[in-house]
Amino acid sequence: MLDIKFNNVSKKYKLRTNGDSAKRWYRRGPQKSGDMWALRDVSFQVREGEALGIVGHNGAGKTTILKLLSSITAPSSGEITIRGRLAALVEVSSGFHPELSGMENIYLHGAMLGMRRSEIRRKLESIVEFSGVGRYIDVPVKRYSSGMYVRLGFAIAAHLDPDILLLDEVLAVGDAAFQAKCLDRITDLRKDGRTLVFISHDLAAVYRLCDRALLLNHGSILVDGPPRQVIDHYEEMTFADQGTSLEEVASSRVAQCTSITFSAPDSPEIRTGHPMTACLGYRASSSVPNAVFRVSIYWPSGYLCTQLTTETNGCKPLLAPGAGTIEFRCSKLPIVPGLYRVDLSIESNGNEIDLRQRCATLRVEPGEIVYGDFFVDNTWEVSEPRSHPVTSKAD
């Protein structure tokens, strides 16, 4: 059974094009305008109990979809069908009155979401406890930080017990403890069979929470499929125009990275849980004492995933002038399938003498089965309990 259906939905906005004059606001006469399509002929379906993730660059149309679903705006054309009770957390301050206290806004926002007053009273203590703003619950929300805003807003929406929950970057605000609490609550809602539409730039959260994902590009659906497939496609788009050439180097540097290649001895592809060799080429114009080489591998989100470095054995070689290579060998690559960004660097006596950011990418294909963020090689055995003989006495 379908909870959400988009059928050839488009959303158009009018853009004024009067020029850049600071006095244009009082000009008389007809004003020229242009069209900006936030969405164009978008069609998709979300089944009951399904979790749909939506990813894409800023301005791709992700938030517009949630605003259409939550009736904040209306489509220019097409048809939207929604079945069930819907709760949305689209904007941090949506539904909050800045002059009212947090307590008063719980009742106001809850009523706007369709909660009865008796239902709000019954859940009030849980909402306040979940939000973590109990100390400031009687303070006007205009004095709240953005993190307090979104915590209170998410707490109200999460306690609505909706059939459909819409979330837009809710995990981007708040500390780690609150984000973990949000993830646990979303997981509980999923276990209860609720439908989820989740927008986030946190690709790991999309992969963890969603059954299916959409990739939007300039208001149109580019890819609709399993999260891993959609995320890989998005990463390829994101990294396509990034990177610096290793050939564009300053001749004044004492040493510089000249190349990086990744290979597997048993396969044409780099695979999780299989051997991998990284070969870093360098050139030194003079002797380099206590040299340290690093190959830094980053998640698409920008966080450091892991690092190959010559520091691991405590040896810091003296580089002679000329060209050379450093080979890093991994017996079993632990990182999961995906596309990773690679940085290269050389240090001497603790000082960085060459750094190449986004100079290469590493694609890892599926290999060993992984549940989580890393493949951990392990062995196991079953120790069966000893059987004790059963004795019996004759009467």
C-alpha positions as CSV (number, residue, x, y, z in Angstrom):
1,M,0.0,0.0,0.0
2,L,1.3,3.5,-0.9
3,D,1.7,6.2,1.7
4,I,3.1,8.8,-0.7
5,K,2.7,9.3,-4.4
6,F,4.2,12.0,-6.6
7,N,2.9,12.1,-10.1
8,N,4.6,14.5,-12.5
9,V,5.0,17.1,-9.9
10,S,6.6,20.5,-10.8
11,K,7.2,23.6,-8.8
12,K,8.0,26.9,-10.4
13,Y,9.0,30.2,-8.8
14,K,9.1,33.6,-10.4
15,L,12.3,35.5,-10.3
16,R,12.3,39.3,-10.8
17,T,15.0,40.5,-13.2
18,N,14.9,44.3,-12.8
19,G,18.6,44.8,-12.8
20,D,20.9,45.5,-9.9
21,S,19.9,49.0,-9.1
22,A,19.4,49.7,-5.4
23,K,16.4,51.9,-6.3
24,R,14.6,49.2,-8.3
25,W,12.0,48.7,-5.5
26,Y,10.2,51.9,-6.3
27,R,10.3,51.8,-10.1
28,R,7.0,52.1,-11.8
29,G,5.8,50.1,-14.8
30,P,5.8,46.4,-15.6
31,Q,8.5,44.3,-14.1
32,K,10.3,41.6,-15.9
33,S,10.4,38.2,-14.4
34,G,12.0,34.8,-15.2
35,D,11.0,31.3,-14.2
36,M,13.0,29.1,-11.9
37,W,12.0,25.4,-11.7
38,A,12.7,24.0,-8.3
39,L,11.2,20.7,-9.4
40,R,10.3,19.5,-12.9
41,D,8.1,16.4,-13.6
42,V,9.1,14.5,-10.5
43,S,7.4,11.1,-10.0
44,F,8.0,8.6,-7.2
45,Q,6.2,6.4,-4.7
46,V,6.8,5.5,-1.1
47,R,5.3,2.4,0.3
48,E,3.9,2.0,3.8
49,G,6.7,1.4,6.3
50,E,9.4,2.3,3.8
51,A,12.2,4.7,4.6
52,L,13.2,7.0,1.6
53,G,16.4,9.0,1.7
54,I,16.8,12.0,-0.6
55,V,20.3,13.3,-1.4
56,G,21.7,15.9,-3.8
57,H,23.6,19.1,-4.0
58,N,22.3,22.4,-2.4
59,G,19.4,23.7,-4.5
60,A,18.7,20.3,-6.1
61,G,15.1,20.4,-4.8
62,K,15.2,18.2,-1.7
63,T,13.6,20.7,0.7
64,T,11.0,21.7,-1.9
65,I,9.8,18.1,-1.9
66,L,9.3,18.2,1.9
67,K,7.6,21.6,1.7
68,L,5.2,20.2,-0.9
69,L,4.5,17.1,1.2
70,S,3.9,19.2,4.4
71,S,1.6,21.7,2.5
72,I,3.9,24.6,3.2
73,T,3.7,25.3,-0.5
74,A,1.6,24.0,-3.4
75,P,2.8,22.4,-6.6
76,S,2.7,24.3,-9.9
77,S,1.5,21.2,-11.7
78,G,1.1,17.5,-11.0
79,E,-0.6,15.5,-8.3
80,I,0.5,14.5,-4.7
81,T,-1.3,11.8,-2.8
82,I,-0.7,11.3,0.9
83,R,-2.3,8.6,3.1
84,G,-2.0,8.8,6.8
85,R,-1.0,11.3,9.6
86,L,2.0,13.3,8.7
87,A,4.5,15.1,10.8
88,A,7.3,17.3,9.4
89,L,10.4,18.9,10.7
90,V,11.4,20.9,7.6
91,E,12.8,24.1,9.2
92,V,14.3,24.6,12.6
93,S,11.8,27.3,13.7
94,S,8.8,26.2,11.7
95,G,5.6,26.5,13.8
96,F,7.3,28.3,16.7
97,H,6.3,31.7,17.9
98,P,9.4,33.6,19.1
99,E,7.6,35.5,21.9
100,L,6.1,32.3,23.5
101,S,7.9,30.1,25.9
102,G,9.1,26.6,25.0
103,M,6.1,25.2,27.0
104,E,3.6,27.3,25.2
105,N,5.2,26.4,21.8
106,I,4.8,22.7,22.6
107,Y,1.0,23.2,22.8
108,L,1.0,25.5,19.8
109,H,3.2,23.4,17.6
110,G,1.6,20.2,18.7
111,A,-1.9,21.6,17.8
112,M,-0.6,22.6,14.4
113,L,0.6,19.1,13.9
114,G,-2.9,17.8,14.7
115,M,-2.3,16.7,18.3
116,R,-5.2,17.0,20.8
117,R,-4.6,19.0,24.0
118,S,-5.1,15.9,26.1
119,E,-2.6,14.0,24.0
120,I,0.0,16.8,24.4
121,R,-0.6,16.9,28.2
122,R,-0.1,13.1,28.3
123,K,3.2,13.3,26.4
124,L,4.4,16.6,27.8
125,E,6.9,15.2,30.3
126,S,8.4,12.9,27.7
127,I,8.7,15.7,25.1
128,V,10.5,18.0,27.5
129,E,12.8,15.2,28.7
130,F,13.6,14.1,25.1
131,S,14.4,17.7,24.0
132,G,16.8,18.3,26.9
133,V,15.7,21.9,27.3
134,G,13.8,21.4,30.6
135,R,15.7,24.1,32.4
136,Y,14.7,26.7,29.8
137,I,11.2,25.4,29.0
138,D,9.5,28.6,30.4
139,V,11.9,30.9,28.5
140,P,10.8,32.6,25.2
141,V,12.1,30.5,22.4
142,K,13.6,33.7,20.7
143,R,16.4,33.3,23.3
144,Y,17.0,29.6,22.3
145,S,20.0,28.6,20.2
146,S,19.4,26.9,16.9
147,G,20.3,23.6,18.5
148,M,17.7,24.1,21.2
149,Y,15.1,25.0,18.5
150,V,15.6,21.9,16.5
151,R,15.8,19.6,19.6
152,L,12.4,20.9,20.8
153,G,10.9,20.8,17.3
154,F,12.1,17.2,16.8
155,A,10.9,16.1,20.2
156,I,7.4,17.3,19.4
157,A,7.3,15.8,15.9
158,A,8.7,12.5,17.2
159,H,6.0,12.2,19.8
160,L,3.2,12.8,17.4
161,D,3.2,9.1,16.6
162,P,2.8,9.9,12.9
163,D,2.2,7.5,10.0
164,I,4.6,9.5,7.9
165,L,7.6,11.5,9.3
166,L,9.5,14.0,7.2
167,L,12.9,15.1,8.3
168,D,15.2,17.7,6.7
169,E,18.8,17.8,8.0
170,V,17.6,17.2,11.6
171,L,20.8,15.4,12.4
172,A,22.9,18.4,11.3
173,V,22.1,20.4,14.5
174,G,22.7,19.2,18.1
175,D,25.5,17.5,19.9
176,A,26.5,13.9,19.5
177,A,24.3,12.7,22.3
178,F,21.2,14.3,20.9
179,Q,22.0,12.9,17.4
180,A,22.3,9.4,18.8
181,K,18.9,9.9,20.6
182,C,17.3,11.1,17.3
183,L,18.7,8.0,15.5
184,D,17.4,5.7,18.2
185,R,13.9,7.4,18.0
186,I,13.9,7.1,14.2
187,T,14.9,3.4,14.4
188,D,12.0,2.8,16.9
189,L,9.5,4.5,14.5
190,R,10.8,2.3,11.7
191,K,10.4,-0.8,13.8
192,D,6.8,0.3,14.4
193,G,6.2,0.4,10.6
194,R,6.1,4.1,10.2
195,T,7.0,5.7,6.8
196,L,10.1,8.0,6.7
197,V,11.3,10.6,4.2
198,F,14.7,11.7,5.2
199,I,16.8,14.4,3.7
200,S,20.5,14.7,4.8
201,H,24.0,15.4,3.6
202,D,25.1,12.7,6.1
203,L,25.4,9.9,3.6
204,A,26.2,7.4,6.3
205,A,22.9,8.1,8.1
206,V,21.0,7.7,4.8
207,Y,22.7,4.4,4.2
208,R,21.9,3.3,7.8
209,L,18.3,4.4,8.0
210,C,16.9,4.1,4.5
211,D,15.6,1.2,2.4
212,R,15.7,3.3,-0.8
213,A,17.2,6.6,-1.9
214,L,16.6,9.3,-4.6
215,L,19.4,11.4,-6.1
216,L,18.1,14.8,-7.2
217,N,19.9,17.1,-9.7
218,H,18.6,20.5,-10.7
219,G,15.0,19.6,-9.8
220,S,14.9,16.1,-11.5
221,I,15.4,12.6,-10.2
222,L,18.7,11.3,-11.5
223,V,18.8,7.9,-9.7
224,D,16.2,6.0,-7.8
225,G,17.5,2.8,-6.2
226,P,19.2,1.1,-3.2
227,P,21.1,3.6,-0.9
228,R,24.5,2.2,-1.7
229,Q,24.0,2.6,-5.5
230,V,22.6,6.1,-5.1
231,I,25.3,7.2,-2.8
232,D,28.0,5.9,-5.1
233,H,26.5,7.8,-8.0
234,Y,26.3,11.0,-5.9
235,E,29.9,10.6,-4.8
236,E,31.1,10.2,-8.4
237,M,29.2,13.5,-9.3
238,T,30.6,15.3,-6.3
239,F,34.2,14.2,-7.0
240,A,34.1,14.6,-10.7
241,D,35.3,18.2,-10.8
242,Q,37.5,18.0,-7.7
243,G,41.2,17.2,-7.4
244,T,44.5,18.9,-8.1
245,S,47.1,17.7,-10.6
246,L,50.2,16.1,-9.1
247,E,52.1,17.7,-12.0
248,E,51.4,21.2,-10.9
249,V,54.1,21.6,-8.3
250,A,56.4,24.4,-7.1
251,S,60.0,23.8,-8.1
252,S,61.2,25.4,-4.8
253,R,59.9,22.5,-2.7
254,V,62.5,20.2,-1.2
255,A,60.4,17.1,-1.9
256,Q,57.1,16.6,-3.6
257,C,54.5,13.9,-4.3
258,T,54.4,13.0,-8.0
259,S,52.0,10.1,-8.3
260,I,49.7,7.7,-6.4
261,T,48.3,4.4,-7.6
262,F,46.2,1.8,-6.0
263,S,46.2,-1.9,-7.1
264,A,45.2,-5.3,-6.0
265,P,47.4,-8.4,-6.7
266,D,44.5,-10.8,-7.1
267,S,41.9,-8.7,-8.8
268,P,41.6,-5.7,-11.3
269,E,39.4,-4.0,-8.6
270,I,40.1,-2.9,-5.0
271,R,37.8,-4.9,-2.8
272,T,36.9,-4.8,0.9
273,G,38.7,-7.5,2.9
274,H,41.2,-8.2,0.0
275,P,44.9,-7.2,-0.4
276,M,45.7,-3.7,-1.7
277,T,48.9,-1.9,-2.5
278,A,49.2,1.9,-2.6
279,C,52.3,3.2,-4.5
280,L,53.3,6.8,-3.8
281,G,55.8,8.4,-6.1
282,Y,58.0,11.3,-5.0
283,R,60.9,13.5,-6.1
284,A,63.4,15.2,-3.8
285,S,65.6,18.1,-4.9
286,S,67.9,17.6,-1.9
287,S,68.4,15.3,1.1
288,V,65.3,15.1,3.3
289,P,66.0,13.9,6.9
290,N,63.4,12.1,9.0
291,A,60.8,11.9,6.2
292,V,57.3,10.9,6.9
293,F,54.9,10.0,4.0
294,R,51.1,9.9,4.5
295,V,48.2,8.7,2.3
296,S,45.0,10.0,4.0
297,I,41.8,8.4,3.0
298,Y,38.6,10.5,3.7
299,W,34.9,9.7,3.8
300,P,32.8,11.6,1.3
301,S,31.6,13.7,4.3
302,G,35.1,15.0,4.8
303,Y,36.0,13.0,7.9
304,L,39.3,11.1,8.0
305,C,38.5,7.4,7.5
306,T,42.1,6.0,7.8
307,Q,45.7,6.8,7.0
308,L,48.6,4.9,5.5
309,T,51.8,6.3,6.9
310,T,55.5,5.4,7.3
311,E,55.3,6.3,11.0
312,T,53.7,2.9,11.9
313,N,57.1,1.2,12.4
314,G,58.8,4.2,13.9
315,C,61.2,4.5,11.0
316,K,61.8,7.9,9.5
317,P,64.1,7.4,6.5
318,L,66.7,9.9,5.0
319,L,65.6,10.6,1.5
320,A,68.4,11.0,-1.1
321,P,68.0,13.5,-4.0
322,G,66.1,12.1,-6.9
323,A,62.9,10.2,-7.6
324,G,61.6,7.2,-5.7
325,T,58.5,5.4,-4.6
326,I,56.9,4.3,-1.3
327,E,54.8,1.1,-1.3
328,F,52.1,0.6,1.4
329,R,50.8,-2.9,1.5
330,C,47.5,-3.9,3.2
331,S,46.9,-7.6,3.6
332,K,43.1,-7.1,4.0
333,L,41.6,-3.7,3.2
334,P,39.2,-2.9,6.1
335,I,37.1,-0.1,4.6
336,V,33.7,-0.6,3.1
337,P,32.7,-0.2,-0.5
338,G,32.5,3.3,-1.8
339,L,34.4,6.2,-3.3
340,Y,36.9,7.9,-1.1
341,R,38.9,11.2,-1.4
342,V,42.7,10.9,-1.1
343,D,45.2,13.4,0.3
344,L,49.0,13.0,0.1
345,S,51.6,14.6,2.3
346,I,55.4,14.6,3.1
347,E,56.9,15.8,6.4
348,S,60.4,16.4,7.5
349,N,61.4,16.8,11.2
350,G,57.7,17.5,12.0
351,N,57.3,20.2,9.3
352,E,55.0,19.7,6.3
353,I,56.9,20.2,3.1
354,D,54.3,19.0,0.6
355,L,50.5,18.6,0.8
356,R,48.2,17.5,-2.0
357,Q,44.5,17.7,-1.1
358,R,41.8,16.0,-3.2
359,C,44.5,14.8,-5.6
360,A,43.0,11.4,-6.2
361,T,40.1,9.1,-5.4
362,L,40.0,5.5,-4.3
363,R,37.1,3.3,-5.4
364,V,36.4,0.2,-3.2
365,E,34.2,-2.5,-4.6
366,P,32.2,-5.1,-2.5
367,G,34.3,-8.0,-1.3
368,E,33.9,-9.6,2.1
369,I,30.5,-9.1,3.8
370,V,30.5,-6.0,6.1
371,Y,27.9,-5.0,8.6
372,G,29.0,-1.5,9.8
373,D,31.7,0.9,8.8
374,F,34.8,-1.5,8.7
375,F,35.6,-5.0,7.9
376,V,37.3,-6.8,10.9
377,D,39.0,-10.0,10.1
378,N,38.2,-12.6,12.7
379,T,38.0,-16.3,13.5
380,W,35.4,-18.1,15.6
381,E,34.7,-21.4,17.1
382,V,31.8,-23.0,19.0
383,S,32.6,-24.5,22.4
384,E,29.8,-26.9,23.2
385,P,29.0,-27.7,26.9
386,R,30.2,-31.0,28.1
387,S,27.6,-33.6,28.3
388,H,27.2,-35.2,31.7
389,P,26.1,-38.8,31.9
390,V,22.7,-39.3,33.4
391,T,22.7,-41.9,36.1
392,S,19.7,-43.5,37.7
393,K,19.2,-45.7,40.7
394,A,17.1,-48.8,40.6
395,D,14.4,-49.1,43.1
